Amino acid sequence: MARIAVIGATGYLGGYALTRLLADGHTVRAIVRSPEKASLPKGVETVRGDVTAPNTLAAVFTDVDGVLLTLNGGSDPERARRIEEDGVANVAAAAEAAGVGRVVLISGMFAQPAYADYPWEHSKARGEQLLMASPVASTVFRVGFINETLAKFIRGGRPVLIGNQPHPIHPVAADDIMAAASRAFEMPETANKVYDVAGEQTMTLREATAAYAGAISGKPVASNAVRVMPLGFMRAINRLFLKGEMTRPLGILDSIDRHGDVTDTTAWFQDFGTPPTPFARWIALQRDNVAERSTS
């Protein structure tokens, strides 16, 4: 097993990364800006570090075999650039200097010139380029729609979809992503490769939302029962009442609404196999979790 440093451990995907790496027997070190505020699983070493401050990174990669990056700089273009572009370059340089064997970057499916319609997507794309151009062996996961995101589509107990979302998607479970990332550190053949990461099953986002709503409510929900909120209306709500906190999520949903799922999972399935948690199985697990909580 390897010694892995995780950057972005307190973020959306960071918790899944820590849990999976520990379960797989890796020694895990979380690099966080404020260790005193971090609440992380038992067994995780916590060390202070900041990707925007290169001088804090030199020491944190001592005795580390690999680095897992799950960064999100938010919707502000300058902050996204500092974290997801310059920050990745800083990590690559520090990892090379420390003799780190592999860096795995969790990116997004729209982080490529043909689909990067928003500043944060440009920053992710540039971060990928800088990492892959560095001397350190690297692996990039361009992730599609993540199953766990569906929880955000339940409002007041009702399923709500933003945008018409007519295109097919291939949802993937967060743990399946991190299980593959965990394996990548010990798979030499995955070095210096970019993978599109998604599930095997095809459905619309509306169908996925209905399935999730049914799982957590305990009763079937038809796709046509999912309420659709226009993107333009939600942008106005975001601007007038939410102080812009939904700017990035709305941008991502806009990209999905226009482009659909742009992943090509051929290489992903070839090197890692099909994800072990099919969408129907994941939905069943959500249903079981709700039933267990209701009886506890």
Secondary structure, 3 states (H helix, E strand, C coil): CCEEEEECCCCCCHHHHHHHHHHCCCEEEEEECCHHHCCCCCCCEEEECCCCCHHHCCCCCCCCCEEEECCCCCCCHHHHHHHHHHHHHHHHHHHHHHCCCEEEEEEECCCCCCCCCCHHHHHHHHHHHHHHHCCCCEEEEEECCEHHHHHHHEECCEEEEECCCCCEECCECHHHHHHHHHHHCCCHHHCCEEEEECCCCCEEHHHHHHHHHHHHHCCCCCHHHCEEECHHHHHHHHHHHCCCCCHHHHHHHHHHHHHCCCCCCHHHHHHHCCCCCCHHHHHHHHHHHHHHHHHC
